[in-house]
Amino acid sequence: MTDGQPQVRIVVPTRNESRNLPRLLSSIRSQVGVTYELFVVDQESDDDTKQLARDAGATVLNRPRPAFYSPPAESRNLGAESARAPLLLHLDADMSLPDERFLQRFVALFDAQHQAAIIHEVDIAEGFWNRVKAAERACYWNTGIECARGVTNDLFKAVGGYNAAVSSGEDMQIHRLYTQHTKVAKSDDVWVEHRTGRLSLQRLLTKKYNYGKTASAFLEHSQSTGGYSATGWVKEALLAYVTHPKVAVLNPLAFSCILPLRIAELVAVRLGMLHAGRQ
């Protein structure tokens, strides 16, 4: 539903997402009771991504493709520019909304005291190590590790949008800024499906290595704004694993591999930090 003044601007960064995007677009178009505007920010896709988005009524914005993978901070900022809607919802192309009344529940989270909102994620993963990551992220529901994906347009502008200078932790940084201005809303009824596909152990560790190249900047910013130190993030994660025994019961093998994978990822991050320090 897009007639009239939109209540929500949905921003979706893309790069060759023709496999995933139709599912998300269909779930958005099925929404009832809430007006929205949909902006897809594309980085030089050479498949049908842009045409699929236009056919679904989205406004497509173009950005140059970076030489190396980087998180979509700049794309999210571009997609939020000149928003008419009072609320922003940042989604990824491999997500989908669970039912036709998701946006109604999302909008209901906001009031004068709550100008940002956490959207829980349910991972649908393929491959063993990605299922381990899914079990890990299931432990993060209702903990300090979850970050807001929804925010009022006014607050997003007030904090200056996402920090595009780092390749890791940009969602944590902006969440910390939100908490300095407002209470953050959440509800177990407001969640999205996240199809994370199949990632090998090598790809998971390579991503962490690349994140490590700007981890120092993220940690410095986090501590300067009252956020966690590196030790604090580890403690928060360990606490999340302990307080979610249901995940261990439902996925015992995947759960048992969370800690070994996290240790390997921390090593990869540290190696990335060392590499950045030598440059």
Secondary structure, DSSP 8 states (H G I E B T S, - for coil): ---SS-SEEEEEEESS-TTTHHHHHHHHHT--S--EEEEEEES---SSHHHHHHHTT-EEEE----SS---SHHHHHHHHTT--SSEEEE--TTEE-SSTTHHHHHHHT-BTTEEEEE-EEEEEEESHHHHHHHHHHHTTTTSTT--EEEEEHHHHHHTTS--TT-SS-HHHHHHHHHHTTSEEE--TT-EEEEEEEE--HHHHHHHHHHHHTTHHHHHHHHHHTT---HHHHHHHHHHHHHT-HHHHHH-HHHHHTHHHHHHHHHHHHHHHHHHHHH-
